[in-house]
Amino acid sequence: MNGYADNKDSHLKRMRRIEGQVRGITKMIESDKYCIDVLTQVSAVNKALEAVALGLLDEHLKHCVTDAVAEGGEMADQKVAEASAAIARLVRS
């Protein structure tokens, strides 16, 4: 079971809202809207995706990593390494 299982519906709802925002940006560009207005919406989508990513990361740490660390061994090291790599990717983006 994934760490986000308890909040899956919430994540899906947020992703659908983000999907709608992206479609809105496409329509803005098609309609030749002012560039700053388009950029403002792009920024909003980026922030919304970041919030989803941070929520997923938090749940991963609380469930998957915590469970693996409690068991110990190679799986614990692997889960910590995965989490560290995910954090690094988020920081770079």
N, C-alpha and C positions, 0 to 999 in steps of 0.2 A: 504494500500500500504506500502511495506517495505521501510525503509530508503535508501537501496542500489539500489532501482529500476532504478534510473538514470544511474547507473554504472554497471548494471547487466551484460551486454555483456563483459565489461572489466574484471569483476570478473571471469566470466566463462572462458574467454581466459586465464587468469592467472592460474586458476585451471587446465585447460587442459594441460598447460605447466608443471605444477607441477606433474600432473599425468604421463606425459612423462618422467620427471626426475626420478620418483619413479620406473617406468618400466626399465629405464636405470640402476638404482642401482641394481635391481633384476638381470639384465643381467650381470652386473659387478661381482656379487657374483657367479652366475652360471659359469662365465668364469674364476673364481679364480683370479680376479684382486687384486692388492696390497691393503692391508687393509687401509692404509692411504688415498689412492685414493677414496676408497668407503666411508670412513668417511668424506672426504671433500665434497662428493656429498650429503651425509646425512645432513651435516651442511647447505649446500646450500638450500636443500628442507625445512629444518626447518626455515631458514630465509625467504624464499618465503612464507611459510604458515603464519609466523608471520606478514609479510607485508599485506597479505590478511586480517588477523584477525584485525589488527590495522585500516585498511581502513574501514572494516565493522563496527568496534566500533565507529570510527569517524562519519560515516554516521548515525549510530544509535543515537549518542548523538545530532547531528545536526538536526535530523528530529524527531524521535520517542520521545526522552526525552524532547527536546525543546517544541514540541507540547503538550505533557502531562503536563509539568510544566506550560505552558501558560494557560491551562485549569484548573490546580490546582486540589485539592482534593486527594482522595485515589489513583487514577491512576498515578498522578505525583509521589507520594511516591513509588509506585510499580515500575515505570520505572527507577527512580533513584536507587532503590535497585537492580534491574536487572543489570543496568550498572555497579554498584559497584561490584557486584558478578562476572560479566564478566571480569572486570579489574583484580580482585583478581586471577581469574583462569589464565589469561594471564601472570600475574607476576610470578605465581608459576610454570608455564610450562617452 
